[in-house]
Amino acid sequence: MKRTAVGIVLMGILGAGSLIAEDRDGRSDRDVRRDYADRRADYRDMARDRAKMAQDRRELREELREGDWRGAQRERAELRKEYRDLNHDRWDSRRDTRDIRRDRRWDWR
């Protein structure tokens, strides 16, 4: 009798793990929606970075025109940082687009 009870309890515990793994709260499109939201945020961030880069370029031209070489060096460093950030955002948006396509392909809508 003890073996039967222990066996039933173990089967219940083992079966509960697979039930929890399949539970999606009825919202199977959450992953795709999150990827779309991430991509939109990346596009907004890229637009902000481009605006900052345009302003840094204007400031760099002004510093060079005035002959302030140390100020120009600071502006170049800021531009390098902005380019690095823009490239990271581009990479991130491409990854989100790839995830959206893969999720659509495997019907994770």
C-alpha positions in Angstrom: 0.0 0.0 0.0 2.8 2.4 0.8 4.5 1.7 -2.5 1.3 2.5 -4.4 0.8 5.7 -2.5 4.5 6.8 -3.0 4.2 5.9 -6.7 1.1 8.0 -7.2 2.7 10.9 -5.4 5.8 10.7 -7.5 3.8 10.5 -10.7 1.9 13.5 -9.6 5.1 15.5 -8.9 6.6 14.4 -12.2 3.5 15.3 -14.1 3.2 18.7 -12.5 6.5 19.9 -13.9 5.4 19.3 -17.5 2.1 21.1 -16.8 3.9 24.1 -15.4 6.2 24.2 -18.4 3.3 24.3 -20.8 1.4 27.0 -19.0 1.4 30.3 -20.9 -1.5 32.1 -19.2 -3.4 32.1 -22.5 -1.1 34.8 -23.9 1.0 33.0 -26.5 1.9 36.3 -28.3 3.7 37.8 -25.3 7.2 37.0 -26.8 6.4 38.6 -30.2 4.8 41.7 -28.6 7.9 42.1 -26.4 10.2 41.9 -29.4 8.1 44.5 -31.3 8.2 46.8 -28.3 12.0 46.3 -28.0 12.5 47.1 -31.6 10.4 50.3 -31.4 12.4 51.4 -28.4 15.6 50.7 -30.3 14.4 52.8 -33.3 13.5 55.7 -30.9 17.0 55.4 -29.3 18.7 55.4 -32.7 16.8 58.6 -33.6 17.9 60.2 -30.4 21.5 59.1 -31.0 21.5 60.5 -34.5 20.2 63.9 -33.2 23.0 63.9 -30.6 25.5 63.0 -33.2 24.4 65.9 -35.4 24.7 68.3 -32.5 28.2 66.9 -31.6 29.3 67.4 -35.3 28.1 71.0 -35.2 30.0 71.6 -31.9 33.1 69.8 -33.4 33.1 72.2 -36.4 32.7 75.1 -34.1 35.6 74.0 -31.9 37.8 73.4 -35.0 36.9 76.8 -36.4 37.8 78.5 -33.2 41.0 76.5 -32.9 40.1 74.9 -29.5 41.9 71.6 -30.1 41.2 70.2 -26.6 37.5 70.9 -27.1 37.6 69.2 -30.5 39.2 66.2 -28.9 36.4 66.0 -26.4 33.8 66.3 -29.1 35.5 63.5 -31.1 35.4 61.3 -28.1 31.7 62.0 -27.7 31.1 61.2 -31.3 32.9 57.9 -31.0 30.7 57.0 -28.0 27.6 57.9 -30.0 28.7 55.9 -33.0 29.3 52.9 -30.7 25.9 53.3 -29.1 24.2 53.6 -32.5 25.9 50.5 -33.8 24.8 48.6 -30.7 21.2 49.7 -31.2 21.3 48.6 -34.8 22.6 45.2 -33.8 19.9 44.9 -31.1 17.1 45.9 -33.5 18.4 43.3 -36.1 18.3 40.7 -33.3 14.8 41.6 -32.4 13.7 41.4 -36.1 15.3 38.0 -36.3 13.5 36.9 -33.2 10.2 38.1 -34.6 10.7 36.2 -37.8 11.7 33.0 -35.9 8.7 33.3 -33.6 6.3 33.9 -36.5 7.9 30.9 -38.3 7.3 28.6 -35.4 3.9 30.1 -34.8 4.5 31.7 -31.4 1.8 34.3 -32.1 
